[in-house]
């Protein structure tokens, strides 16, 4: 291999190592987040509160869009990601109410 190819291979490995660490952080962060949302779901079920809160969801989406802009992340992607998470949380909350 040429020196340029060897260097490129090392840079690629470094990027992939960082991606792997970040993926682990995302998974553990989502796990922690869902522990809290499960507790919220149980609390809502115990007190006959609705499984979704459209006002909070709208505020969270706006907040995430702002964070995405500041993080140089596509806000539409961030919005889709949060919407996916919100829908999953609502399903969990509905299960608690059953």
C-alpha positions in Angstrom: 0.0 0.0 0.0 1.1 3.5 -0.6 1.6 5.9 2.3 -1.5 7.9 1.3 -3.7 4.7 1.3 -2.2 3.6 4.7 -3.0 7.1 6.1 -6.5 7.0 4.6 -7.1 3.6 6.1 -6.1 4.8 9.6 -8.3 7.9 9.3 -11.2 5.7 8.2 -10.6 3.4 11.2 -10.5 6.4 13.6 -13.8 7.7 12.2 -15.4 4.3 12.5 -14.1 3.9 16.1 -15.7 7.3 16.9 -19.0 6.3 15.2 -19.0 3.0 17.3 -18.5 4.9 20.5 -21.3 7.4 19.6 -23.6 4.5 18.7 -23.0 3.1 22.2 -23.8 6.5 23.7 -27.0 6.7 21.8 -28.2 3.3 22.8 -27.4 3.8 26.5 -29.0 7.3 26.4 -32.1 5.9 24.8 -32.2 3.2 27.4 -32.0 5.8 30.2 -34.6 8.0 28.4 -37.1 5.1 28.1 -36.6 4.2 31.8 -38.0 7.7 32.6 -40.7 7.6 30.1 -41.9 4.2 31.4 -42.1 5.7 34.9 -44.1 8.6 33.4 -46.4 6.1 31.7 -47.0 4.3 35.0 -47.7 7.6 36.8 -50.1 8.7 34.1 -51.9 5.3 34.3 -52.2 5.5 38.1 -53.7 9.0 37.9 -55.9 8.4 34.8 -53.9 11.0 32.8 -53.9 10.7 28.9 -51.1 8.8 27.4 -50.1 11.7 25.1 -49.5 15.4 25.8 -49.7 17.3 22.5 -48.6 20.6 24.0 -45.5 19.1 25.5 -44.8 17.1 22.3 -45.0 20.3 20.2 -42.7 22.1 22.6 -40.2 19.2 22.5 -40.2 19.2 18.7 -39.6 22.9 18.6 -36.8 22.5 21.2 -35.2 19.7 19.3 -35.3 21.7 16.0 -33.5 24.5 17.8 -30.9 22.1 19.2 -30.5 20.5 15.7 -29.8 23.9 14.2 -27.2 24.6 16.8 -25.6 21.2 16.4 -25.5 21.5 12.6 -27.9 18.6 12.2 -30.7 18.5 9.7 -33.7 19.7 11.7 -36.1 17.6 9.6 -34.1 14.5 10.5 -34.2 15.5 14.2 -37.9 16.1 14.0 -38.5 12.7 12.4 -36.3 11.0 15.0 -38.1 12.7 17.9 -41.5 11.9 16.4 -40.5 8.3 16.2 -39.5 8.3 19.8 -42.7 10.1 20.9 -44.9 7.5 19.1 -43.0 4.7 20.8 -43.4 6.3 24.2 -47.2 6.9 23.6 -47.5 3.2 22.8 -45.8 2.3 26.0 -48.1 4.7 27.9 -51.1 3.1 26.3 -49.9 -0.3 27.4 -49.7 0.9 31.0 -53.3 2.1 30.8 -54.6 -1.3 29.6 
